[in-house]
Amino acid sequence: MRLGPVRTALRLAVVAQLLAGCPSAEDPPAGDDVDTWAPGLEKPGEEGLFGVRLLDAEPAPPDRGDNEWTVLALGAGGDPLAEASLRVSPWMPDHGHGTTPADFEGRPSGEAGTFEVGPFNLFMPGLWEVTVEVTGPGGGEDRAVFRFDVEG
């Protein structure tokens, strides 16, 4: 039994259901929860262990379609975090779905604490939460969430 066509049909059906169930993204998100893109945008980790700084994005600001980011993982004192790992997970909270794949591993760039991530496809306009999870050299984990209104 060949599963290739069956898997393809199931994937198409799931995507069709997700798209049919998504509300319109005509209205921008309300409030001050949305981040304004700027090189060097920095957020502390939720646990206070690490921080994250967005160094660069292509496109800038983040937009519909493929996005690639350069991200710096920071120690609690604000210095680049050597020997860390980093993962990015985009999510649309208003629509209840993310991207495929769900997570994107950061690739070390050669400079301490700096990672290249992507491409990840922000395939719909609307509010995207991009969680950046940092794992430090001792195994501690922390995360920061960036929220962008993608117009596309």
Backbone as CSV, one residue per row, in Angstrom:
resi,resn,N_x,N_y,N_z,CA_x,CA_y,CA_z,C_x,C_y,C_z
1,MET,0.841,-1.176,0.000,0.000,0.000,0.000,0.886,1.238,0.000
2,ARG,0.680,2.125,-0.956,1.450,3.364,-1.037,0.806,4.412,-0.157
3,LEU,1.617,5.003,0.709,1.093,6.013,1.612,1.350,7.425,1.112
4,GLY,2.189,7.592,0.094,2.526,8.922,-0.399,1.304,9.743,-0.777
5,PRO,0.443,9.249,-1.678,-0.739,10.026,-2.054,-1.721,10.233,-0.897
6,VAL,-1.818,9.242,-0.012,-2.719,9.364,1.134,-2.225,10.465,2.062
7,ARG,-0.926,10.478,2.338,-0.359,11.526,3.197,-0.549,12.897,2.572
8,THR,-0.335,12.984,1.275,-0.519,14.265,0.589,-1.960,14.734,0.695
9,ALA,-2.902,13.846,0.491,-4.316,14.205,0.573,-4.684,14.641,1.999
10,LEU,-4.169,13.928,3.002,-4.443,14.302,4.382,-3.858,15.661,4.719
11,ARG,-2.648,15.929,4.271,-2.035,17.233,4.527,-2.844,18.347,3.873
12,LEU,-3.282,18.143,2.648,-4.092,19.157,1.967,-5.414,19.389,2.688
13,ALA,-6.015,18.331,3.192,-7.276,18.461,3.914,-7.083,19.249,5.212
14,VAL,-5.986,18.986,5.917,-5.711,19.708,7.161,-5.483,21.186,6.873
15,VAL,-4.692,21.494,5.852,-4.431,22.893,5.488,-5.725,23.583,5.100
16,ALA,-6.579,22.920,4.326,-7.849,23.510,3.915,-8.727,23.805,5.130
17,GLN,-8.755,22.892,6.104,-9.551,23.120,7.315,-8.993,24.286,8.126
18,LEU,-7.671,24.358,8.237,-7.063,25.467,8.976,-7.388,26.804,8.319
19,LEU,-7.261,26.872,7.010,-7.529,28.117,6.309,-9.003,28.496,6.371
20,ALA,-9.865,27.520,6.282,-11.304,27.798,6.337,-11.708,28.266,7.724
21,GLY,-11.020,27.788,8.760,-11.378,28.143,10.118,-10.739,29.408,10.626
22,CYS,-9.821,29.992,9.865,-9.125,31.189,10.323,-9.971,32.427,10.103
23,PRO,-10.101,33.256,11.115,-10.825,34.506,10.924,-10.027,35.452,10.048
24,SER,-10.660,36.474,9.568,-9.999,37.466,8.734,-8.921,38.182,9.522
25,ALA,-7.833,38.495,8.855,-6.728,39.218,9.493,-6.757,40.682,9.090
26,GLU,-7.934,41.190,8.724,-8.064,42.575,8.280,-7.704,43.571,9.375
27,ASP,-8.143,43.310,10.611,-7.920,44.248,11.692,-6.569,43.985,12.342
28,PRO,-5.751,45.023,12.536,-4.476,44.825,13.214,-4.693,44.525,14.685
29,PRO,-3.743,43.860,15.325,-3.881,43.575,16.744,-3.957,44.872,17.544
30,ALA,-4.711,44.839,18.604,-4.881,46.036,19.433,-3.871,46.037,20.572
31,GLY,-3.607,47.210,21.087,-2.797,47.331,22.285,-1.327,47.519,22.016
32,ASP,-0.605,47.548,23.117,0.835,47.765,23.054,1.599,46.452,23.024
33,ASP,0.899,45.338,22.818,1.548,44.032,22.856,2.375,43.761,21.610
34,VAL,2.211,44.547,20.570,2.889,44.280,19.301,4.242,44.986,19.304
35,ASP,5.278,44.247,18.902,6.625,44.812,18.841,6.807,45.593,17.554
36,THR,7.586,46.643,17.635,7.973,47.417,16.457,9.376,46.995,16.080
37,TRP,9.542,46.521,14.850,10.846,46.029,14.416,11.874,47.152,14.407
38,ALA,13.034,46.840,14.937,14.215,47.693,14.845,15.415,46.792,15.081
39,PRO,16.506,46.958,14.317,17.698,46.159,14.595,18.126,46.382,16.044
40,GLY,18.416,45.301,16.729,18.808,45.401,18.125,17.656,45.264,19.107
41,LEU,16.430,45.009,18.604,15.281,44.809,19.490,15.612,43.676,20.461
42,GLU,15.480,43.952,21.743,15.916,43.007,22.764,14.800,42.726,23.757
43,LYS,14.741,41.464,24.196,13.756,41.060,25.199,14.440,40.182,26.238
44,PRO,14.065,40.366,27.503,14.576,39.453,28.533,13.824,38.127,28.447
45,GLY,14.464,37.077,28.917,13.781,35.798,29.000,12.732,35.826,30.089
46,GLU,11.695,35.018,29.941,10.603,34.981,30.914,11.072,34.550,32.294
47,GLU,12.132,33.735,32.365,12.646,33.246,33.647,13.796,34.110,34.165
48,GLY,14.258,35.075,33.374,15.355,35.938,33.793,16.731,35.310,33.662
49,LEU,16.812,34.125,33.030,18.104,33.456,32.869,18.895,34.012,31.694
50,PHE,18.213,34.220,30.594,18.854,34.650,29.360,18.016,35.752,28.719
51,GLY,18.601,36.421,27.753,17.889,37.402,26.951,18.118,37.112,25.480
52,VAL,17.387,37.814,24.627,17.484,37.610,23.183,17.485,38.973,22.503
53,ARG,18.376,39.151,21.560,18.428,40.379,20.761,18.326,40.008,19.283
54,LEU,17.378,40.645,18.576,17.258,40.452,17.128,18.238,41.401,16.449
55,LEU,19.226,40.840,15.785,20.241,41.659,15.136,19.838,42.082,13.730
56,ASP,19.184,41.167,13.011,18.838,41.439,11.621,17.664,40.543,11.228
57,ALA,16.925,40.977,10.238,15.820,40.181,9.688,15.743,40.453,8.199
58,GLU,15.412,39.418,7.470,15.175,39.557,6.032,13.883,38.839,5.731
59,PRO,12.833,39.520,5.362,12.728,40.967,5.205,12.651,41.665,6.570
60,ALA,12.881,42.957,6.554,12.767,43.781,7.757,11.824,44.930,7.453
61,PRO,10.759,45.073,8.216,10.328,44.235,9.332,9.832,42.876,8.837
62,PRO,9.678,41.903,9.764,9.152,40.598,9.351,7.859,40.769,8.548
63,ASP,7.741,39.963,7.499,6.615,40.103,6.579,6.139,38.731,6.138
64,ARG,5.054,38.719,5.395,4.477,37.482,4.871,5.483,36.818,3.938
65,GLY,5.580,35.503,4.046,6.516,34.731,3.224,7.704,34.279,4.059
66,ASP,8.772,33.901,3.357,9.960,33.396,4.040,10.696,34.509,4.770
67,ASN,11.067,34.222,6.011,11.792,35.152,6.867,13.040,34.465,7.388
68,GLU,14.116,35.232,7.500,15.360,34.746,8.097,15.827,35.780,9.104
69,TRP,16.216,35.301,10.280,16.637,36.194,11.353,18.052,35.880,11.798
70,THR,18.749,36.908,12.247,20.013,36.759,12.967,19.724,37.150,14.405
71,VAL,19.974,36.219,15.325,19.572,36.358,16.718,20.797,36.189,17.617
72,LEU,20.873,37.019,18.654,21.951,36.929,19.635,21.369,36.474,20.970
73,ALA,21.896,35.370,21.509,21.505,34.885,22.831,22.404,35.566,23.858
74,LEU,21.778,36.103,24.902,22.505,36.867,25.909,22.421,36.188,27.267
75,GLY,23.512,36.265,28.025,23.491,35.797,29.402,22.735,36.798,30.261
76,ALA,22.518,36.448,31.525,21.763,37.323,32.427,22.413,38.696,32.571
77,GLY,23.732,38.779,32.406,24.434,40.051,32.501,24.474,40.837,31.208
78,GLY,23.890,40.294,30.133,23.843,40.995,28.855,24.985,40.676,27.911
79,ASP,25.886,39.768,28.307,26.994,39.373,27.426,26.549,38.245,26.501
80,PRO,27.165,38.141,25.302,26.833,37.025,24.406,27.018,35.693,25.119
81,LEU,26.089,34.797,24.903,26.062,33.509,25.587,26.749,32.456,24.724
82,ALA,28.000,32.147,25.058,28.740,31.127,24.320,28.188,29.747,24.660
83,GLU,28.325,28.830,23.743,27.932,27.430,23.925,26.456,27.257,24.249
84,ALA,25.625,28.072,23.646,24.174,27.950,23.816,23.584,27.282,22.573
85,SER,22.324,26.913,22.669,21.559,26.502,21.490,20.281,27.324,21.486
86,LEU,19.660,27.404,20.320,18.521,28.307,20.155,17.509,27.680,19.206
87,ARG,16.209,27.866,19.524,15.135,27.350,18.673,14.059,28.424,18.560
88,VAL,13.500,28.575,17.367,12.451,29.561,17.094,11.167,28.822,16.725
89,SER,10.040,29.282,17.315,8.738,28.665,17.054,7.716,29.752,16.735
90,PRO,7.341,29.941,15.449,6.315,30.920,15.082,4.910,30.379,15.344
91,TRP,4.000,31.269,15.790,2.637,30.857,16.140,1.680,32.026,15.899
92,MET,0.505,31.739,15.354,-0.554,32.742,15.195,-1.596,32.513,16.291
93,PRO,-1.544,33.275,17.387,-2.459,33.022,18.510,-3.921,33.246,18.157
94,ASP,-4.216,34.205,17.287,-5.607,34.479,16.930,-6.206,33.391,16.051
95,HIS,-5.343,32.614,15.392,-5.830,31.580,14.470,-5.599,30.175,15.005
96,GLY,-4.770,30.049,16.054,-4.540,28.743,16.655,-3.664,27.812,15.850
97,HIS,-2.728,28.360,15.073,-1.806,27.491,14.328,-0.454,28.161,14.181
98,GLY,0.519,27.333,13.843,1.872,27.815,13.605,2.297,27.520,12.189
99,THR,3.575,27.259,12.043,4.149,26.969,10.732,4.446,25.481,10.623
100,THR,4.835,25.066,9.439,5.301,23.697,9.213,6.690,23.789,8.617
101,PRO,7.692,23.290,9.321,7.642,22.669,10.639,7.341,23.693,11.722
102,ALA,7.088,23.196,12.923,6.700,24.076,14.029,7.893,24.804,14.642
103,ASP,9.069,24.180,14.600,10.263,24.732,15.231,11.406,24.804,14.236
104,PHE,12.277,25.792,14.446,13.437,26.002,13.580,14.668,26.162,14.461
105,GLU,15.631,25.275,14.275,16.857,25.318,15.075,17.773,26.419,14.565
106,GLY,18.364,27.162,15.491,19.332,28.186,15.135,20.650,27.549,14.722
107,ARG,21.278,28.126,13.712,22.580,27.673,13.246,23.634,28.661,13.749
108,PRO,24.614,28.193,14.538,25.639,29.112,15.025,26.329,29.824,13.870
109,SER,26.546,31.127,14.031,27.130,31.914,12.943,28.645,31.988,13.023
110,GLY,29.221,31.525,14.123,30.661,31.617,14.299,31.048,32.661,15.336
111,GLU,30.147,33.600,15.624,30.378,34.581,16.689,29.620,34.122,17.923
112,ALA,30.221,34.313,19.090,29.636,33.827,20.347,28.185,34.269,20.499
113,GLY,27.311,33.288,20.696,25.914,33.558,20.978,25.059,33.961,19.794
114,THR,25.631,34.058,18.587,24.889,34.531,17.412,24.445,33.351,16.551
115,PHE,23.162,33.401,16.153,22.558,32.305,15.389,21.819,32.855,14.173
116,GLU,21.833,32.073,13.104,21.004,32.319,11.926,19.819,31.367,12.020
117,VAL,18.624,31.877,11.757,17.416,31.059,11.857,16.566,31.265,10.610
118,GLY,16.079,30.167,10.049,15.176,30.249,8.913,15.793,29.638,7.675
119,PRO,15.042,29.709,6.601,13.814,30.477,6.446,12.613,29.792,7.116
120,PHE,11.762,30.636,7.712,10.474,30.172,8.227,9.405,31.031,7.557
121,ASN,8.328,30.364,7.158,7.310,31.004,6.327,6.149,31.522,7.182
122,LEU,6.075,32.848,7.306,4.914,33.486,7.937,3.892,33.671,6.821
123,PHE,3.097,32.647,6.593,2.320,32.506,5.363,1.001,33.259,5.342
124,MET,0.634,33.911,6.454,-0.627,34.652,6.501,-0.402,36.013,7.136
125,PRO,-1.165,37.015,6.707,-1.111,38.287,7.424,-1.797,38.143,8.778
126,GLY,-1.383,38.954,9.733,-1.976,38.930,11.064,-0.897,38.914,12.122
127,LEU,-1.316,38.696,13.362,-0.402,38.680,14.492,0.349,37.352,14.568
128,TRP,1.663,37.440,14.582,2.526,36.272,14.762,3.309,36.451,16.052
129,GLU,3.296,35.433,16.898,4.174,35.367,18.059,5.321,34.435,17.702
130,VAL,6.531,34.947,17.826,7.705,34.136,17.517,8.463,33.930,18.828
131,THR,8.402,32.697,19.318,9.074,32.350,20.571,10.498,31.933,20.260
132,VAL,11.446,32.557,20.954,12.857,32.203,20.821,13.256,31.546,22.137
133,GLU,13.565,30.256,22.069,13.950,29.500,23.254,15.460,29.296,23.250
134,VAL,16.094,29.659,24.349,17.541,29.536,24.500,17.833,28.468,25.544
135,THR,18.756,27.567,25.204,19.262,26.589,26.164,20.716,26.930,26.413
136,GLY,21.046,27.201,27.672,22.398,27.609,28.030,23.336,26.431,28.163
137,PRO,24.629,26.718,28.358,25.627,25.660,28.445,25.397,24.705,29.616
138,GLY,24.759,25.156,30.683,24.471,24.287,31.827,23.139,23.575,31.718
139,GLY,22.418,23.771,30.594,21.136,23.108,30.389,19.930,23.937,30.794
140,GLY,20.143,25.110,31.406,19.016,25.964,31.756,18.308,26.461,30.501
141,GLU,16.990,26.629,30.582,16.209,27.088,29.433,15.431,28.345,29.786
142,ASP,15.305,29.212,28.802,14.511,30.419,28.947,13.975,30.773,27.566
143,ARG,12.960,31.627,27.542,12.386,31.996,26.254,11.889,33.430,26.294
144,ALA,11.917,34.022,25.115,11.382,35.371,24.915,10.434,35.300,23.729
145,VAL,9.362,36.085,23.780,8.359,36.063,22.715,8.317,37.431,22.048
146,PHE,8.506,37.437,20.724,8.382,38.633,19.911,7.040,38.561,19.202
147,ARG,6.315,39.670,19.166,4.984,39.733,18.545,5.004,40.762,17.431
148,PHE,4.763,40.290,16.214,4.768,41.181,15.048,3.450,41.076,14.292
149,ASP,2.958,42.218,13.851,1.785,42.275,12.990,2.276,42.191,11.553
150,VAL,2.085,41.057,10.933,2.554,40.805,9.577,1.466,41.258,8.614
151,GLU,1.799,42.197,7.742,0.809,42.752,6.827,0.728,41.991,5.520
152,GLY,1.869,41.746,4.910,1.989,40.988,3.677,1.037,41.359,2.626
